[in-house]
Every structure is written in structure tokens, then in C-alpha cells.
Amino acid sequence: MTDRPSALRTRLCDLLGLRYPIVQAGMGAGITTSDLVAAVSNAGGLGILGAHMMPADTLRGAIRAIKERTDRPFGVNFIVAPPEPGNTEVAAAQRFLDRFRQDLGLPPGPPNLALPPSPIQDLMTIVFEERVPVLSLGLGDPGRFVEPAHEQGAQVMAMVSTVAEAIRAAECGVDVIAAQGAEAGGHRSNFTLGMDGDVPMVGTLALVPQVVDAVGVPVLAAGGIMDGRGLAAALALGAEGALMGTRFLLARESGTFAGYRRALREATEVDTVVTPAPTGRPARSLRNKLVEEMAAGYEPLSYPLQGVAAMDVYRAAAASDHPDLFPLWAGQGLRLLQEDQSAAEIVAATIA
């Protein structure tokens, strides 16, 4: 594939230096490997590295590995949600989580935990030092990060889930807004949670045109977009590109572990649920033992304490291929997944 069709050349392409208006979501948990990010960018889209809570040396190494594999633009994504008030009864939560640790051969969790200091400023410094072209932000107000990024020559992409959040992001000076519909997998990218922890669930079809009408910067549509039909629909709604996450989970270059891949292949659109249980923030995942047992009577710790408490469980589950004990983030377009494709083949098939 060489030149893009003119109908697919949008402001997003010109702004970020892309051949095609396709952006791969910056998924965490090791899924967005350097190989995946570089492959998407080499194919003409924008690959994004999910770097939330990544150790500093690992982040710098991953960025340099991407640079070795591509000379095309790419991005790095961070979650910027502040700590939320809520349940802090660590000992009780750990007693519940110990049932999963027993299945995995792990020792009981410590009854006391303190949140580690946020590493985000140090990680941002690495992004700027390494001259990453695009800074991608989710789950929070991007305001305090925009000016420093622009001063370092980086474009800023912010994910929103309501029109009000989109307006706020535009007022902050972000360059691209990703409008996340309710169909999307992973965390709901709301700036704040409601008093009861609930979040708005506006579908992609309704959200995208309202965001487009409310802001003047390029808008990406996110949520349930899995192929060329979804991209065409996004463009018809006024978006200037599509953000695709679930579609790349089965890419050959992704870090999705074998049991996770198997669960995705077997799931359908009715097999996901939005729950705060794994991390303390609402997120869409496949139903599995972890989610169902938590839903049956477990009050998750507040964000991000819940993720800190359970991280040993999730890491061990991934390492030992236990998808029943791992938060299997996934959107609702599951029947449209295809196996044994490279990232470049996914981009090419979507464009074709």
C-alpha cells in the first residue's frame, strides 16, 4: 500500500504526520510492545506505548527500541487520574485477594499499604528528553501537562468521555481529542467519578458528533471500531480518525498472553462488563473468575490503591497464563477480531 486515498487524508494525518487516520490505543500491562508500536507507525498509523506506572529505565528502553524500529511518529500514553476517595480498608481487601494468591502460589498480601509517590513527572521528563512526538493522556484533566509538552515540541492527545470534558480539554490547548464511547474496552476515561463511583456511559455514535460540534481540534472516535466499516462510520460522524485498541490485542506483535488471547477469541459482545473491581476505576473487561467473585461481595479499594494491592496477583496471573485471575480489558466488538494478523495487516485491512 502506498498513497492514501484522498478521502482518508484528514487534518489528523497532516498534524501528526500520518499516512492513515488510524491510531493504536496505548494499552498497558505490557500489551503495547515496542514491536507493536513501531509496526503500527511503519504501516502508516500512529502507534502508542502504554506507559502507566512503567519503571523509568524500562520506559526509556522501550522508547529507544521503538526509535530503532521506525522513523515514523509515535506516542506514549499515561493515565493522569488523581487518587480517589473511597475504601481504604487494606487488610480486608487483602484477605479477599488472598484466595487468588493461593491459586497462584503467592504469599498472603501485606495488611498495610502506602501509595508510592507518583512517578509521572519523572516519566514525562523521559518522554520529553527522548523527543517523543505525541503525548497521550487519559482518565483525567490534561491541563497541567499541555504547556510543558508544547514547550518540548510534543503534540498532546487527550481522551474524553463527555462533551464537557472535550470542551475542557480544548480550552487547555490539546491538539487532538479522542472521544471514548461506552463500547470501548479498558478504563472509562472520565476526568472524575460521581459521588457513587458511577460514570456517564455515552455511546460512540452519540458522543462523537457532539464532541466534533463542540471543539475545533481534530477528534478521534474510540469505542467499538474494529475494521474499515468502523473507520468509515467515524469519518461520517465528523471524526478525523479512529482510535483502535481491542482490534490490536491479537496482533502478532502485541504482548497479550496466550490465555488472554484464547479468552478474546471465545468471547462475544455480551461477555464484557464495566466494573471498578480490578483497579478502583470503572473499566470494561471480559467476565471471568476474578470479576465475578469480586462482584459477588467485594468492595474494591479506592483508585489507585486497589491496583497497588492486587498487582502481584495480576502479574503472576499473566506470567503463569491464568486468564481467569487477570483483568481482561476488551471492548464490545469481539466477533470482529481476527487471528494471526500482524499490525501492518490490521492497518492495511482497515484502510482497504
C-alpha atoms as a printed R data frame, in Angstrom:
    type eleno elety resid chain resno       x       y      z
1   ATOM     1    CA   MET     A     1   0.000   0.000  0.000
2   ATOM     2    CA   THR     A     2   1.452   3.367 -0.976
3   ATOM     3    CA   ASP     A     3  -0.517   6.595 -1.107
4   ATOM     4    CA   ARG     A     4  -3.619   7.004  0.999
5   ATOM     5    CA   PRO     A     5  -6.932   7.672 -0.756
6   ATOM     6    CA   SER     A     6  -7.656  11.408 -0.605
7   ATOM     7    CA   ALA     A     7 -10.913  10.794  1.293
8   ATOM     8    CA   LEU     A     8  -8.856   9.354  4.146
9   ATOM     9    CA   ARG     A     9  -6.473  12.291  4.402
10  ATOM    10    CA   THR     A    10  -7.673  14.317  7.350
11  ATOM    11    CA   ARG     A    11  -6.286  17.099  9.499
12  ATOM    12    CA   LEU     A    12  -5.121  14.415 11.902
13  ATOM    13    CA   CYS     A    13  -2.835  12.981  9.217
14  ATOM    14    CA   ASP     A    14  -1.340  16.373  8.453
15  ATOM    15    CA   LEU     A    15  -0.969  17.350 12.113
16  ATOM    16    CA   LEU     A    16   0.754  14.156 13.250
17  ATOM    17    CA   GLY     A    17   2.487  13.165 10.013
18  ATOM    18    CA   LEU     A    18   0.446  10.017  9.354
19  ATOM    19    CA   ARG     A    19  -0.431   8.262  6.119
20  ATOM    20    CA   TYR     A    20  -3.718   6.938  7.519
21  ATOM    21    CA   PRO     A    21  -6.076   8.209 10.227
22  ATOM    22    CA   ILE     A    22  -5.651   5.153 12.452
23  ATOM    23    CA   VAL     A    23  -4.305   5.371 15.992
24  ATOM    24    CA   GLN     A    24  -3.500   2.297 18.093
25  ATOM    25    CA   ALA     A    25  -4.574   2.795 21.701
26  ATOM    26    CA   GLY     A    26  -1.856   2.955 24.348
27  ATOM    27    CA   MET     A    27  -2.837  -0.158 26.304
28  ATOM    28    CA   GLY     A    28  -0.882  -1.037 29.437
29  ATOM    29    CA   ALA     A    29   0.104  -4.316 31.119
30  ATOM    30    CA   GLY     A    30   2.820  -4.924 28.544
31  ATOM    31    CA   ILE     A    31   0.380  -5.256 25.640
32  ATOM    32    CA   THR     A    32   1.739  -2.365 23.579
33  ATOM    33    CA   THR     A    33   5.222  -3.701 22.996
34  ATOM    34    CA   SER     A    34   7.869  -1.702 21.182
35  ATOM    35    CA   ASP     A    35   7.386  -4.031 18.212
36  ATOM    36    CA   LEU     A    36   3.627  -3.322 18.090
37  ATOM    37    CA   VAL     A    37   4.006   0.439 18.377
38  ATOM    38    CA   ALA     A    38   6.680   0.569 15.685
39  ATOM    39    CA   ALA     A    39   4.753  -1.764 13.387
40  ATOM    40    CA   VAL     A    40   1.611   0.377 13.506
41  ATOM    41    CA   SER     A    41   3.619   3.526 12.833
42  ATOM    42    CA   ASN     A    42   5.534   1.888  9.992
43  ATOM    43    CA   ALA     A    43   2.199   0.829  8.494
44  ATOM    44    CA   GLY     A    44   1.087   4.453  8.331
45  ATOM    45    CA   GLY     A    45  -0.877   4.829 11.548
46  ATOM    46    CA   LEU     A    46   0.172   6.088 14.962
47  ATOM    47    CA   GLY     A    47   1.426   3.510 17.440
48  ATOM    48    CA   ILE     A    48   1.188   4.436 21.118
49  ATOM    49    CA   LEU     A    49   3.091   2.875 24.012
50  ATOM    50    CA   GLY     A    50   1.043   2.351 27.185
51  ATOM    51    CA   ALA     A    51   3.488   3.528 29.862
52  ATOM    52    CA   HIS     A    52   1.408   3.973 33.020
53  ATOM    53    CA   MET     A    53   3.493   3.080 36.114
54  ATOM    54    CA   MET     A    54   6.300   1.769 33.913
55  ATOM    55    CA   PRO     A    55   9.718   1.900 35.603
56  ATOM    56    CA   ALA     A    56  11.808   4.774 34.303
57  ATOM    57    CA   ASP     A    57  14.585   2.618 32.839
58  ATOM    58    CA   THR     A    58  12.025   0.361 31.163
59  ATOM    59    CA   LEU     A    59  10.269   3.349 29.609
60  ATOM    60    CA   ARG     A    60  13.469   4.842 28.231
61  ATOM    61    CA   GLY     A    61  14.498   1.467 26.846
62  ATOM    62    CA   ALA     A    62  11.103   0.928 25.224
63  ATOM    63    CA   ILE     A    63  11.151   4.360 23.585
64  ATOM    64    CA   ARG     A    64  14.633   3.776 22.210
65  ATOM    65    CA   ALA     A    65  13.600   0.351 20.948
66  ATOM    66    CA   ILE     A    66  10.710   1.957 19.072
67  ATOM    67    CA   LYS     A    67  13.077   4.508 17.555
68  ATOM    68    CA   GLU     A    68  15.338   1.692 16.366
69  ATOM    69    CA   ARG     A    69  12.383   0.105 14.568
70  ATOM    70    CA   THR     A    70  10.745   3.158 12.989
71  ATOM    71    CA   ASP     A    71  11.431   6.705 11.924
72  ATOM    72    CA   ARG     A    72   7.686   7.434 11.848
73  ATOM    73    CA   PRO     A    73   5.747   9.386 14.527
74  ATOM    74    CA   PHE     A    74   4.613   7.503 17.627
75  ATOM    75    CA   GLY     A    75   3.242   8.340 21.046
76  ATOM    76    CA   VAL     A    76   3.424   7.459 24.736
77  ATOM    77    CA   ASN     A    77   0.307   7.231 26.908
78  ATOM    78    CA   PHE     A    78  -0.144   7.955 30.606
79  ATOM    79    CA   ILE     A    79  -3.097   7.738 32.975
80  ATOM    80    CA   VAL     A    80  -3.362  11.048 34.858
81  ATOM    81    CA   ALA     A    81  -6.266  10.299 37.226
82  ATOM    82    CA   PRO     A    82  -5.666  11.630 40.742
83  ATOM    83    CA   PRO     A    83  -6.196   9.381 43.774
84  ATOM    84    CA   GLU     A    84  -9.905   8.976 44.527
85  ATOM    85    CA   PRO     A    85 -11.560   8.972 47.966
86  ATOM    86    CA   GLY     A    86 -13.171   5.713 48.987
87  ATOM    87    CA   ASN     A    87 -12.441   2.402 50.636
88  ATOM    88    CA   THR     A    88  -9.017   2.214 52.303
89  ATOM    89    CA   GLU     A    89  -9.546  -0.953 54.375
90  ATOM    90    CA   VAL     A    90  -6.447  -2.665 53.029
91  ATOM    91    CA   ALA     A    91  -6.410  -5.622 55.429
92  ATOM    92    CA   ALA     A    92  -9.942  -6.690 54.492
93  ATOM    93    CA   ALA     A    93  -9.213  -6.320 50.780
94  ATOM    94    CA   GLN     A    94  -6.046  -8.372 51.092
95  ATOM    95    CA   ARG     A    95  -7.881 -11.181 52.869
96  ATOM    96    CA   PHE     A    96 -10.249 -11.334 49.916
97  ATOM    97    CA   LEU     A    97  -7.411 -11.220 47.369
98  ATOM    98    CA   ASP     A    98  -5.567 -13.984 49.206
99  ATOM    99    CA   ARG     A    99  -7.939 -16.545 47.685
100 ATOM   100    CA   PHE     A   100  -6.481 -15.668 44.290
101 ATOM   101    CA   ARG     A   101  -2.950 -15.646 45.660
102 ATOM   102    CA   GLN     A   102  -3.483 -19.158 46.958
103 ATOM   103    CA   ASP     A   103  -4.489 -20.306 43.461
104 ATOM   104    CA   LEU     A   104  -1.299 -18.754 42.089
105 ATOM   105    CA   GLY     A   105   1.051 -19.967 44.817
106 ATOM   106    CA   LEU     A   106   1.686 -16.464 46.159
107 ATOM   107    CA   PRO     A   107   2.141 -15.490 49.829
108 ATOM   108    CA   PRO     A   108  -0.618 -13.525 51.578
109 ATOM   109    CA   GLY     A   109  -0.759  -9.824 50.812
110 ATOM   110    CA   PRO     A   110   0.549  -7.292 53.350
111 ATOM   111    CA   PRO     A   111  -2.203  -5.872 55.583
112 ATOM   112    CA   ASN     A   112  -0.814  -2.348 55.321
113 ATOM   113    CA   LEU     A   113  -0.020  -0.449 52.146
114 ATOM   114    CA   ALA     A   114   1.059   3.084 51.374
115 ATOM   115    CA   LEU     A   115   0.649   4.588 47.937
116 ATOM   116    CA   PRO     A   116   4.037   5.064 46.290
117 ATOM   117    CA   PRO     A   117   4.790   8.586 45.090
118 ATOM   118    CA   SER     A   118   3.503   9.213 41.592
119 ATOM   119    CA   PRO     A   119   6.277   8.736 39.034
120 ATOM   120    CA   ILE     A   120   4.505  10.637 36.290
121 ATOM   121    CA   GLN     A   121   6.661  13.779 36.336
122 ATOM   122    CA   ASP     A   122   9.851  11.732 36.059
123 ATOM   123    CA   LEU     A   123   8.326   9.625 33.281
124 ATOM   124    CA   MET     A   124   7.197  12.749 31.430
125 ATOM   125    CA   THR     A   125  10.753  14.060 31.630
126 ATOM   126    CA   ILE     A   126  11.965  10.917 29.874
127 ATOM   127    CA   VAL     A   127   9.321  11.341 27.164
128 ATOM   128    CA   PHE     A   128  10.471  14.897 26.579
129 ATOM   129    CA   GLU     A   129  14.186  14.047 26.704
130 ATOM   130    CA   GLU     A   130  13.634  11.314 24.133
131 ATOM   131    CA   ARG     A   131  11.701  13.712 21.871
132 ATOM   132    CA   VAL     A   132   8.578  11.555 21.619
133 ATOM   133    CA   PRO     A   133   6.302  13.260 19.058
134 ATOM   134    CA   VAL     A   134   2.934  12.624 20.761
135 ATOM   135    CA   LEU     A   135   1.952  12.623 24.434
136 ATOM   136    CA   SER     A   136  -1.325  10.766 25.013
137 ATOM   137    CA   LEU     A   137  -3.294  11.287 28.247
138 ATOM   138    CA   GLY     A   138  -6.307   9.540 29.720
139 ATOM   139    CA   LEU     A   139  -8.523   9.401 32.821
140 ATOM   140    CA   GLY     A   140  -8.011  12.974 33.883
141 ATOM   141    CA   ASP     A   141  -7.788  16.686 33.150
142 ATOM   142    CA   PRO     A   142  -4.803  17.208 30.803
143 ATOM   143    CA   GLY     A   143  -4.386  20.890 31.677
144 ATOM   144    CA   ARG     A   144  -1.125  20.864 33.640
145 ATOM   145    CA   PHE     A   145   0.673  18.759 31.043
146 ATOM   146    CA   VAL     A   146  -0.124  20.655 27.849
147 ATOM   147    CA   GLU     A   147   2.208  23.641 28.131
148 ATOM   148    CA   PRO     A   148   5.281  21.595 29.166
149 ATOM   149    CA   ALA     A   149   4.639  19.203 26.276
150 ATOM   150    CA   HIS     A   150   4.286  22.006 23.758
151 ATOM   151    CA   GLU     A   151   7.448  23.634 25.063
152 ATOM   152    CA   GLN     A   152   9.253  20.369 24.282
153 ATOM   153    CA   GLY     A   153   7.740  20.122 20.806
154 ATOM   154    CA   ALA     A   154   5.262  17.317 21.548
155 ATOM   155    CA   GLN     A   155   1.656  17.207 20.389
156 ATOM   156    CA   VAL     A   156  -0.905  16.336 23.088
157 ATOM   157    CA   MET     A   157  -3.799  13.911 22.695
158 ATOM   158    CA   ALA     A   158  -6.423  13.705 25.446
159 ATOM   159    CA   MET     A   159  -9.161  11.102 25.865
160 ATOM   160    CA   VAL     A   160 -12.612  12.243 26.996
161 ATOM   161    CA   SER     A   161 -15.961  10.576 27.590
162 ATOM   162    CA   THR     A   162 -18.336  13.570 27.611
163 ATOM   163    CA   VAL     A   163 -18.771  16.816 25.700
164 ATOM   164    CA   ALA     A   164 -17.972  18.842 28.812
165 ATOM   165    CA   GLU     A   165 -14.640  17.051 29.157
166 ATOM   166    CA   ALA     A   166 -13.911  17.658 25.474
167 ATOM   167    CA   ILE     A   167 -14.543  21.378 25.879
168 ATOM   168    CA   ARG     A   168 -12.277  21.480 28.913
169 ATOM   169    CA   ALA     A   169  -9.519  19.640 27.020
170 ATOM   170    CA   ALA     A   170  -9.815  22.017 24.070
171 ATOM   171    CA   GLU     A   171  -9.625  25.010 26.398
172 ATOM   172    CA   CYS     A   172  -6.405  23.544 27.813
173 ATOM   173    CA   GLY     A   173  -4.878  23.630 24.330
174 ATOM   174    CA   VAL     A   174  -4.699  19.927 23.492
175 ATOM   175    CA   ASP     A   175  -4.021  19.147 19.835
176 ATOM   176    CA   VAL     A   176  -6.214  16.056 19.406
177 ATOM   177    CA   ILE     A   177  -9.233  14.806 21.357
178 ATOM   178    CA   ALA     A   178 -10.189  11.122 21.475
179 ATOM   179    CA   ALA     A   179 -13.910  10.748 22.188
180 ATOM   180    CA   GLN     A   180 -14.320   7.427 24.007
181 ATOM   181    CA   GLY     A   181 -17.704   5.795 23.583
182 ATOM   182    CA   ALA     A   182 -19.215   3.359 26.053
183 ATOM   183    CA   GLU     A   183 -18.317   0.383 23.827
184 ATOM   184    CA   ALA     A   184 -14.594   0.831 24.450
185 ATOM   185    CA   GLY     A   185 -12.501  -1.648 26.390
186 ATOM   186    CA   GLY     A   186 -10.370  -0.780 29.387
187 ATOM   187    CA   HIS     A   187 -10.804   2.146 31.737
188 ATOM   188    CA   ARG     A   188 -13.566   4.664 31.263
189 ATOM   189    CA   SER     A   189 -11.671   7.857 30.600
190 ATOM   190    CA   ASN     A   190 -13.747  10.149 32.791
191 ATOM   191    CA   PHE     A   191 -11.938  13.059 34.412
192 ATOM   192    CA   THR     A   192 -13.670  12.407 37.762
193 ATOM   193    CA   LEU     A   193 -16.015   9.861 39.300
194 ATOM   194    CA   GLY     A   194 -19.511  10.604 40.581
195 ATOM   195    CA   MET     A   195 -20.353  10.522 44.273
196 ATOM   196    CA   ASP     A   196 -21.371   6.865 43.993
197 ATOM   197    CA   GLY     A   197 -18.494   5.954 41.689
198 ATOM   198    CA   ASP     A   198 -20.682   5.852 38.591
199 ATOM   199    CA   VAL     A   199 -19.621   7.390 35.301
200 ATOM   200    CA   PRO     A   200 -21.555   8.500 32.195
201 ATOM   201    CA   MET     A   201 -21.835   5.816 29.519
202 ATOM   202    CA   VAL     A   202 -22.410   7.667 26.233
203 ATOM   203    CA   GLY     A   203 -22.140   5.507 23.111
204 ATOM   204    CA   THR     A   204 -19.704   6.313 20.317
205 ATOM   205    CA   LEU     A   205 -22.474   7.076 17.805
206 ATOM   206    CA   ALA     A   206 -23.981   9.727 20.084
207 ATOM   207    CA   LEU     A   207 -20.769  11.108 21.576
208 ATOM   208    CA   VAL     A   208 -18.555  11.706 18.560
209 ATOM   209    CA   PRO     A   209 -20.669  14.180 16.531
210 ATOM   210    CA   GLN     A   210 -21.491  16.186 19.653
211 ATOM   211    CA   VAL     A   211 -17.799  16.453 20.524
212 ATOM   212    CA   VAL     A   212 -16.959  17.381 16.926
213 ATOM   213    CA   ASP     A   213 -19.505  20.190 17.030
214 ATOM   214    CA   ALA     A   214 -18.213  21.445 20.380
215 ATOM   215    CA   VAL     A   215 -14.475  21.731 19.689
216 ATOM   216    CA   GLY     A   216 -12.269  22.959 16.877
217 ATOM   217    CA   VAL     A   217  -9.414  20.458 17.090
218 ATOM   218    CA   PRO     A   218  -9.280  17.074 15.320
219 ATOM   219    CA   VAL     A   219 -11.367  14.399 17.030
220 ATOM   220    CA   LEU     A   220 -10.695  10.670 17.114
221 ATOM   221    CA   ALA     A   221 -13.585   8.250 17.546
222 ATOM   222    CA   ALA     A   222 -12.931   5.444 20.040
223 ATOM   223    CA   GLY     A   223 -15.077   2.534 21.148
224 ATOM   224    CA   GLY     A   224 -16.173  -0.495 19.150
225 ATOM   225    CA   ILE     A   225 -14.207   0.386 15.995
226 ATOM   226    CA   MET     A   226 -12.723  -2.821 14.620
227 ATOM   227    CA   ASP     A   227 -12.479  -2.526 10.832
228 ATOM   228    CA   GLY     A   228 -12.915  -0.294  7.798
229 ATOM   229    CA   ARG     A   229 -16.656  -0.006  8.349
230 ATOM   230    CA   GLY     A   230 -15.999   1.462 11.777
231 ATOM   231    CA   LEU     A   231 -13.422   3.895 10.401
232 ATOM   232    CA   ALA     A   232 -15.813   4.994  7.645
233 ATOM   233    CA   ALA     A   233 -18.551   5.490 10.229
234 ATOM   234    CA   ALA     A   234 -16.216   7.550 12.408
235 ATOM   235    CA   LEU     A   235 -15.367   9.813  9.485
236 ATOM   236    CA   ALA     A   236 -19.057  10.136  8.598
237 ATOM   237    CA   LEU     A   237 -19.731  11.316 12.156
238 ATOM   238    CA   GLY     A   238 -17.192  14.098 11.705
239 ATOM   239    CA   ALA     A   239 -14.218  12.480 13.400
240 ATOM   240    CA   GLU     A   240 -10.859  12.735 11.645
241 ATOM   241    CA   GLY     A   241  -9.626   9.291 12.597
242 ATOM   242    CA   ALA     A   242 -10.215   6.214 14.735
243 ATOM   243    CA   LEU     A   243  -8.563   5.062 17.943
244 ATOM   244    CA   MET     A   244  -8.469   1.259 17.965
245 ATOM   245    CA   GLY     A   245  -7.452  -0.824 20.968
246 ATOM   246    CA   THR     A   246  -9.206  -4.185 21.126
247 ATOM   247    CA   ARG     A   247  -8.534  -4.767 17.422
248 ATOM   248    CA   PHE     A   248  -4.786  -4.873 18.123
249 ATOM   249    CA   LEU     A   249  -4.946  -7.247 21.114
250 ATOM   250    CA   LEU     A   250  -4.497 -10.254 18.822
251 ATOM   251    CA   ALA     A   251  -1.842  -8.654 16.629
252 ATOM   252    CA   ARG     A   252   1.203 -10.881 16.406
253 ATOM   253    CA   GLU     A   253   3.399  -8.115 17.842
254 ATOM   254    CA   SER     A   254   1.219  -7.454 20.909
255 ATOM   255    CA   GLY     A   255   2.171  -8.632 24.383
256 ATOM   256    CA   THR     A   256  -1.236 -10.225 25.047
257 ATOM   257    CA   PHE     A   257  -0.523 -13.536 26.779
258 ATOM   258    CA   ALA     A   258  -1.847 -16.839 25.427
259 ATOM   259    CA   GLY     A   259  -4.786 -17.321 27.796
260 ATOM   260    CA   TYR     A   260  -5.924 -13.726 27.257
261 ATOM   261    CA   ARG     A   261  -5.847 -14.303 23.501
262 ATOM   262    CA   ARG     A   262  -7.850 -17.501 23.882
263 ATOM   263    CA   ALA     A   263 -10.470 -15.748 26.018
264 ATOM   264    CA   LEU     A   264 -10.828 -12.987 23.416
265 ATOM   265    CA   ARG     A   265 -11.319 -15.491 20.609
266 ATOM   266    CA   GLU     A   266 -14.066 -17.265 22.565
267 ATOM   267    CA   ALA     A   267 -15.934 -14.144 23.749
268 ATOM   268    CA   THR     A   268 -18.812 -12.228 22.165
269 ATOM   269    CA   GLU     A   269 -20.281  -8.758 22.511
270 ATOM   270    CA   VAL     A   270 -22.361  -9.815 25.546
271 ATOM   271    CA   ASP     A   271 -19.379 -11.139 27.515
272 ATOM   272    CA   THR     A   272 -17.998  -7.839 28.811
273 ATOM   273    CA   VAL     A   273 -18.888  -5.829 31.894
274 ATOM   274    CA   VAL     A   274 -17.930  -2.399 33.219
275 ATOM   275    CA   THR     A   275 -16.622  -2.761 36.774
276 ATOM   276    CA   PRO     A   276 -14.347  -0.861 39.174
277 ATOM   277    CA   ALA     A   277 -13.309  -4.071 40.935
278 ATOM   278    CA   PRO     A   278  -9.817  -4.690 39.450
279 ATOM   279    CA   THR     A   279  -8.402  -1.161 39.851
280 ATOM   280    CA   GLY     A   280 -10.895   1.059 41.687
281 ATOM   281    CA   ARG     A   281 -11.889   2.883 38.474
282 ATOM   282    CA   PRO     A   282 -14.672   1.675 36.147
283 ATOM   283    CA   ALA     A   283 -13.301  -0.315 33.212
284 ATOM   284    CA   ARG     A   284 -14.713  -2.698 30.610
285 ATOM   285    CA   SER     A   285 -13.349  -6.231 30.746
286 ATOM   286    CA   LEU     A   286 -14.335  -9.773 29.931
287 ATOM   287    CA   ARG     A   287 -16.235 -11.618 32.629
288 ATOM   288    CA   ASN     A   288 -14.024 -14.155 34.371
289 ATOM   289    CA   LYS     A   289 -13.472 -15.635 37.830
290 ATOM   290    CA   LEU     A   290 -11.709 -12.501 39.061
291 ATOM   291    CA   VAL     A   291 -14.513 -10.150 38.030
292 ATOM   292    CA   GLU     A   292 -17.384 -12.411 39.054
293 ATOM   293    CA   GLU     A   293 -16.042 -13.196 42.519
294 ATOM   294    CA   MET     A   294 -15.238  -9.548 43.150
295 ATOM   295    CA   ALA     A   295 -18.749  -8.554 42.046
296 ATOM   296    CA   ALA     A   296 -20.277 -11.072 44.437
297 ATOM   297    CA   GLY     A   297 -19.388  -9.168 47.588
298 ATOM   298    CA   TYR     A   298 -16.107  -7.321 47.393
299 ATOM   299    CA   GLU     A   299 -15.764  -3.572 47.858
300 ATOM   300    CA   PRO     A   300 -12.692  -2.525 45.878
301 ATOM   301    CA   LEU     A   301 -10.204  -0.186 47.411
302 ATOM   302    CA   SER     A   302 -10.138   3.348 46.082
303 ATOM   303    CA   TYR     A   303  -8.090   4.211 42.993
304 ATOM   304    CA   PRO     A   304  -5.151   3.651 42.694
305 ATOM   305    CA   LEU     A   305  -4.836   1.713 45.962
306 ATOM   306    CA   GLN     A   306  -6.781  -1.254 44.578
307 ATOM   307    CA   GLY     A   307  -4.338  -1.753 41.730
308 ATOM   308    CA   VAL     A   308  -1.364  -1.480 44.071
309 ATOM   309    CA   ALA     A   309  -2.853  -4.108 46.397
310 ATOM   310    CA   ALA     A   310  -3.666  -6.571 43.617
311 ATOM   311    CA   MET     A   311  -0.698  -6.029 41.310
312 ATOM   312    CA   ASP     A   312   1.119  -9.167 42.463
313 ATOM   313    CA   VAL     A   313  -1.973 -11.201 41.559
314 ATOM   314    CA   TYR     A   314  -2.253  -9.708 38.095
315 ATOM   315    CA   ARG     A   315   1.435 -10.049 37.289
316 ATOM   316    CA   ALA     A   316   1.526 -13.650 38.447
317 ATOM   317    CA   ALA     A   317  -1.653 -14.477 36.528
318 ATOM   318    CA   ALA     A   318  -0.184 -13.096 33.301
319 ATOM   319    CA   ALA     A   319   3.184 -14.778 33.832
320 ATOM   320    CA   SER     A   320   1.601 -18.175 34.541
321 ATOM   321    CA   ASP     A   321  -1.114 -17.871 31.864
322 ATOM   322    CA   HIS     A   322  -4.119 -17.722 34.204
323 ATOM   323    CA   PRO     A   323  -6.637 -15.513 32.352
324 ATOM   324    CA   ASP     A   324  -9.298 -16.232 34.981
325 ATOM   325    CA   LEU     A   325  -7.339 -14.132 37.508
326 ATOM   326    CA   PHE     A   326  -6.351 -11.207 35.270
327 ATOM   327    CA   PRO     A   327  -8.422  -8.141 34.268
328 ATOM   328    CA   LEU     A   328  -9.066  -8.931 30.593
329 ATOM   329    CA   TRP     A   329  -9.734  -5.466 29.187
330 ATOM   330    CA   ALA     A   330 -11.770  -5.654 25.988
331 ATOM   331    CA   GLY     A   331 -14.349  -3.662 24.035
332 ATOM   332    CA   GLN     A   332 -17.651  -4.888 22.636
333 ATOM   333    CA   GLY     A   333 -16.629  -5.572 19.020
334 ATOM   334    CA   LEU     A   334 -15.283  -9.009 19.833
335 ATOM   335    CA   ARG     A   335 -16.826 -11.009 16.981
336 ATOM   336    CA   LEU     A   336 -14.850  -8.821 14.566
337 ATOM   337    CA   LEU     A   337 -11.455  -9.904 15.897
338 ATOM   338    CA   GLN     A   338  -9.250 -11.842 13.505
339 ATOM   339    CA   GLU     A   339  -6.412 -14.168 14.402
340 ATOM   340    CA   ASP     A   340  -2.859 -14.412 13.131
341 ATOM   341    CA   GLN     A   341  -2.532 -10.935 11.679
342 ATOM   342    CA   SER     A   342   0.363  -8.565 12.002
343 ATOM   343    CA   ALA     A   343  -0.228  -4.958 12.974
344 ATOM   344    CA   ALA     A   344   0.547  -3.911  9.411
345 ATOM   345    CA   GLU     A   345  -2.070  -6.336  8.101
346 ATOM   346    CA   ILE     A   346  -4.640  -4.907 10.509
347 ATOM   347    CA   VAL     A   347  -3.949  -1.369  9.316
348 ATOM   348    CA   ALA     A   348  -3.981  -2.421  5.659
349 ATOM   349    CA   ALA     A   349  -7.233  -4.378  6.028
350 ATOM   350    CA   THR     A   350  -8.910  -1.452  7.766
351 ATOM   351    CA   ILE     A   351  -7.863   1.001  5.068
352 ATOM   352    CA   ALA     A   352  -8.807  -1.396  2.244
